[in-house]
């Protein structure tokens, strides 16, 4: 491990910008995720969270700016950066005609991992994430539920033992029992020195898990820092609404409902 890797932030975004034609989806974002932190990224739909994370991990090329993982530029040295990254992107496309075990074997081969290591880790991940029964029955990913797809996607992110996890809505469609297992995995990962960046719409979840948070809206960071600094005297949801704006129903709206 180089000195840069030991002193640099887990993830650093500098002047990150993305335009789609005339539309600015991400507007010169600066964001620093310290090493060893559990970082929550929150914002309304269309705020630019997924676009920002996609650029941060090398899935979408930015119009301008830089993204660095442990000091390695994601776009100048993609292999070096992605070796340290485990990613669960939004709408992850998977080879659907494979079982979960076959998918993890395929993923391990792509990363050049020893076959025996892949087999051991895959078996353990399938068991812990409660996908081993589906594997025993030969269930292919095409037949997985949305929650099962999230879990096998997380397994692919963890397989190579990364140092930074970037997860886009990892708890979406995951049942409460599996959510507890996922929480245990992520907390153990951080306790062992890893760093997690997680986007979520659920403020209570972010407050429960994260020690640092950023609120993003209209492609800009409106607030960032420790959880205590960002939420202030109230809840994170209170601060979020105060920054993003609250939309209320007028008395005459939807009067036809229940008529």
C-alpha positions in Angstrom: 0.0 0.0 0.0 1.4 3.4 -1.0 1.6 6.4 1.3 -1.0 8.1 -0.9 -3.4 5.3 -0.3 -2.9 5.4 3.5 -3.4 9.2 3.8 -5.9 10.0 1.1 -9.7 10.1 1.6 -11.6 7.0 0.8 -13.5 9.0 -1.9 -12.9 12.5 -3.2 -14.9 14.4 -5.8 -13.5 17.7 -7.1 -15.5 19.9 -9.4 -17.5 17.0 -10.6 -20.0 18.0 -13.3 -22.2 16.2 -15.7 -24.4 17.7 -18.5 -26.9 15.9 -20.7 -27.3 18.3 -23.6 -28.4 21.6 -22.0 -29.4 19.9 -18.7 -26.9 20.1 -15.8 -27.5 16.9 -13.7 -24.5 17.4 -11.4 -23.2 21.0 -10.9 -19.5 21.1 -9.9 -19.8 18.9 -6.8 -17.0 18.8 -4.2 -17.2 16.0 -1.6 -14.7 14.3 0.6 -15.4 10.9 2.3 -12.9 10.3 5.1 -11.3 6.8 5.4 -13.1 4.5 7.8 -16.4 6.5 7.6 -20.0 5.3 7.0 -21.2 8.1 4.7 -24.8 8.7 3.7 -25.8 10.6 0.6 -29.4 11.8 0.6 -31.5 13.8 -1.7 -34.9 14.0 -3.5 -35.6 12.0 -6.7 -33.7 13.6 -9.6 -31.2 15.3 -7.2 -28.1 13.9 -9.0 -27.2 11.2 -6.4 -27.1 8.3 -8.8 -25.3 10.4 -11.5 -22.7 11.5 -9.0 -22.0 8.0 -7.7 -21.9 6.6 -11.3 -19.1 9.1 -12.1 -17.4 8.5 -8.8 -16.9 4.8 -9.5 -16.2 5.0 -13.3 -19.6 4.0 -14.7 -20.3 7.4 -16.3 -17.6 9.8 -17.6 -18.0 13.3 -16.1 -18.2 16.4 -18.3 -15.6 18.0 -16.0 -13.9 17.3 -12.7 -12.1 14.4 -11.0 -13.1 11.5 -8.8 -10.4 9.7 -6.7 -10.5 6.5 -4.7 -7.8 6.3 -2.0 -5.9 8.9 -4.0 -6.2 7.1 -7.3 -7.9 8.9 -10.1 -10.9 6.8 -11.3 -10.5 7.9 -14.9 -6.7 8.2 -15.2 -6.1 4.8 -13.6 -9.4 2.9 -13.7 -7.9 -0.5 -12.9 -6.1 0.8 -9.9 -9.1 2.6 -8.6 -11.6 -0.2 -9.2 -9.4 -2.8 -7.5 -10.2 -1.0 -4.3 -13.9 -0.5 -5.1 -16.9 -2.6 -4.5 -20.0 -1.2 -6.2 -23.7 -1.8 -6.1 -25.1 0.6 -8.8 -28.7 1.6 -9.4 -30.4 -0.8 -11.8 -27.5 -3.3 -11.8 -27.7 -5.4 -15.0 -26.6 -9.0 -14.3 -26.2 -12.1 -16.5 -29.7 -13.5 -15.8 -29.2 -17.1 -17.1 -26.7 -17.9 -14.3 -27.4 -19.0 -10.8 -26.0 -16.9 -8.0 -23.1 -19.2 -7.5 -22.3 -19.2 -11.2 -22.5 -15.4 -11.3 -20.0 -15.1 -8.4 -17.7 -17.6 -10.1 -17.9 -15.5 -13.3 -17.3 -12.3 -11.3 -14.3 -13.8 -9.6 -12.8 -14.9 -12.9 -13.2 -11.4 -14.4 -11.2 -10.0 -11.4 -8.5 -12.7 -11.8 -9.1 -14.2 -8.4 -7.9 -17.7 -7.5 -10.7 -20.3 -8.2 -10.5 -21.8 -4.7 -10.8 -18.4 -3.0 -13.9 -17.5 -5.2 -15.6 -20.8 -4.3 -15.1 -20.4 -0.6 -16.2 -16.8 -0.5 -19.1 -17.4 -2.8 -20.4 -20.2 -0.6 -20.1 -18.0 2.5 -21.8 -15.0 0.9 -24.7 -17.1 -0.5 -25.2 -18.6 3.0 -25.1 -15.3 4.9 -27.3 -13.5 2.4 -29.8 -16.4 2.4 -29.4 -17.2 -1.2 -28.0 -20.7 -0.7 -31.5 -22.3 -0.9 -32.0 -20.7 -4.3 -28.6 -22.0 -5.4 -29.4 -25.5 -4.2 -32.6 -25.4 -6.3 -30.7 -24.1 -9.3 -32.6 -20.8 -9.4 -31.2 -18.4 -12.0 -30.9 -14.7 -11.5 -33.8 -14.1 -14.0 -36.1 -15.7 -11.4 -34.8 -13.7 -8.4 -37.0 -11.2 -6.7 -36.0 -7.6 -6.5 -34.7 -8.1 -3.0 -32.7 -11.2 -4.0 -31.1 -9.2 -6.9 -30.0 -6.5 -4.4 -28.4 -9.2 -2.3 -26.6 -11.0 -5.1 -25.5 -7.5 -6.3 -24.0 -6.8 -2.9 -22.3 -10.2 -3.0 -20.5 -9.2 -6.2 -19.4 -6.0 -4.6 -18.0 -7.8 -1.6 -16.4 -10.8 -3.3 -12.9 -9.3 -3.9 -12.7 -7.8 -0.4 -12.6 -4.1 -1.5 -11.6 -1.2 0.8 -14.3 1.2 -0.3 -18.0 0.2 -0.9 -20.3 2.5 -2.9 -23.9 1.4 -2.6 -26.8 3.0 -4.4 -30.0 2.3 -2.4 -28.8 -1.1 -0.9 -31.8 -1.6 1.3 -34.4 -1.0 -1.3 -36.8 -4.0 -1.5 -34.8 -5.9 1.1 -37.0 -7.6 3.8 -36.4 -6.6 7.5 -34.6 -9.8 8.4 -32.2 -9.5 5.5 -31.8 -5.8 6.2 -30.4 -6.7 9.7 -27.9 -9.0 8.1 -26.9 -6.4 5.6 -26.4 -3.8 8.5 -24.2 -6.3 10.4 -22.1 -6.9 7.3 -21.6 -3.1 6.6 -20.8 -2.3 10.2 -18.3 -5.1 10.4 -16.7 -3.8 7.1 -16.3 -0.3 8.6 -15.0 -1.7 11.9 -12.3 -3.5 10.0 -11.1 -0.3 8.4 -13.3 -0.2 5.3 -15.3 2.8 4.1 -18.9 2.9 3.0 -20.7 5.4 0.8 -24.5 4.7 0.7 -27.3 6.6 -1.0 -30.8 6.3 0.5 -34.2 8.0 0.7 -34.8 6.7 4.2 -33.6 9.4 6.7 -34.1 7.2 9.8 -31.9 4.5 8.2 -29.1 7.1 7.4 -29.3 8.4 11.0 -29.1 4.9 12.4 -26.1 3.8 10.3 -24.0 6.8 9.1 -21.5 9.0 11.0 -21.2 11.5 8.1 -23.8 12.7 5.6 -24.3 15.0 2.6 -27.6 16.4 1.4 -27.7 16.9 -2.4 -30.4 18.6 -4.5 -30.5 20.1 -8.0 -27.1 18.7 -8.6 -25.4 20.5 -5.8 -24.3 19.7 -2.2 -26.4 21.7 0.1 -24.8 20.5 3.4 -22.1 18.0 4.3 -20.3 16.9 7.4 -20.8 14.8 10.5 -24.3 13.6 11.2 -24.5 16.0 14.1 -23.3 18.9 12.1 -25.7 18.4 9.3 -28.9 17.7 11.2 -28.3 20.3 13.9 -30.8 20.4 16.8 -33.6 18.5 14.9 -33.7 15.3 12.9 -32.1 14.7 9.6 -35.5 14.8 7.9 -36.2 18.2 9.4 -32.9 19.6 8.0 -33.5 17.8 4.7 -36.9 19.4 4.3 -35.7 22.8 5.3 -33.0 22.7 2.7 -34.8 21.0 -0.2 -38.2 22.6 0.5 -41.5 21.0 1.5 -44.4 20.4 -0.8 -47.8 20.5 0.9 -51.2 19.4 -0.4 -53.7 22.3 -0.7 -57.2 21.7 0.7 -58.7 21.6 -2.8 -56.2 19.1 -4.1 -57.4 15.5 -4.9 -60.9 16.2 -3.6 -62.1 13.4 -5.9 -60.3 10.7 -3.9 -62.8 8.7 -1.9 -65.8 10.4 -3.5 
